Structure formats: C-alpha cells, structure tokens
Amino acid sequence: MSALVRPTDGRMIGGVCAALARRFGMSARTMRVIFVLSCLLPGPQFLLYIALWILLPTEGKAKPAW
C-alpha cells in the first residue's frame, strides 16, 4: 500500500477517488464507479468526500497524513 495522498495526475475533481484507488491497488475508474454506486445508498458519502478532499495532502506538497 502506498501513502494516502491526492495525486497530481489522474484526478477528476479533487483526486480523492484516485488517492483511494492508488492506496488499495485498484484503478481510479473502479473506485469512481464504487463511489457513484454508493451514492445511491443513504449516508454521508458527499460529506466524507469533501472531508477527505480537505484533509488529504496533495502529492509532493506535504507529508502524508496516514
């Protein structure tokens, strides 16, 4: 597993799905599909995405949070 940072390449909006995909060894497209499908379920998915967007450092700018 790699560090949990938002990559500078391959990001669509905030890079959160790309960061999670890189962390867990998946493709970014698969992670995005999982996120969109999870939005069909009740829960705070958008709030979690925004929180990770704010909390995760950008690749190359800061040390990884986790």
C-alpha positions as semicolon CSV with decimal commas, in nm:
position;residue;x (nm);y (nm);z (nm)
1;M;0,000;0,000;0,000
2;S;0,119;0,347;-0,081
3;A;0,076;0,665;0,117
4;L;-0,267;0,825;0,118
5;V;-0,209;1,148;-0,077
6;R;-0,407;1,310;-0,356
7;P;-0,212;1,258;-0,681
8;T;-0,140;1,545;-0,916
9;D;-0,219;1,334;-1,223
10;G;-0,528;1,126;-1,296
11;R;-0,764;1,326;-1,080
12;M;-1,111;1,431;-1,188
13;I;-1,244;1,669;-0,923
14;G;-1,043;1,654;-0,603
15;G;-0,836;1,341;-0,650
16;V;-0,991;1,158;-0,356
17;C;-1,104;0,854;-0,558
18;A;-0,766;0,842;-0,733
19;A;-0,589;0,854;-0,396
20;L;-0,804;0,575;-0,251
21;A;-0,760;0,367;-0,566
22;R;-0,383;0,405;-0,554
23;R;-0,382;0,320;-0,182
24;F;-0,579;-0,003;-0,227
25;G;-0,425;-0,108;-0,561
26;M;-0,732;-0,054;-0,779
27;S;-0,796;0,151;-1,090
28;A;-0,930;0,501;-1,040
29;R;-1,223;0,424;-1,270
30;T;-1,329;0,132;-1,050
31;M;-1,310;0,347;-0,738
32;R;-1,519;0,618;-0,904
33;V;-1,784;0,364;-1,003
34;I;-1,792;0,233;-0,645
35;F;-1,833;0,588;-0,516
36;V;-2,117;0,668;-0,758
37;L;-2,294;0,344;-0,671
38;S;-2,251;0,413;-0,301
39;C;-2,426;0,748;-0,351
40;L;-2,743;0,552;-0,425
41;L;-2,739;0,431;-0,066
42;P;-2,829;0,656;0,226
43;G;-2,533;0,802;0,408
44;P;-2,283;1,088;0,420
45;Q;-2,080;0,997;0,109
46;F;-2,054;1,353;-0,021
47;L;-1,956;1,488;0,319
48;L;-1,689;1,220;0,351
49;Y;-1,557;1,305;0,004
50;I;-1,536;1,675;0,090
51;A;-1,369;1,599;0,424
52;L;-1,106;1,380;0,256
53;W;-1,054;1,646;-0,010
54;I;-0,973;1,895;0,265
55;L;-0,770;1,662;0,489
56;L;-0,558;1,469;0,238
57;P;-0,241;1,648;0,130
58;T;-0,155;1,689;-0,237
59;E;0,124;1,466;-0,363
60;G;0,462;1,635;-0,339
61;K;0,347;1,928;-0,124
62;A;0,330;1,780;0,224
63;K;0,397;1,468;0,422
64;P;0,123;1,202;0,402
65;A;-0,145;1,221;0,669
66;W;-0,151;0,842;0,714
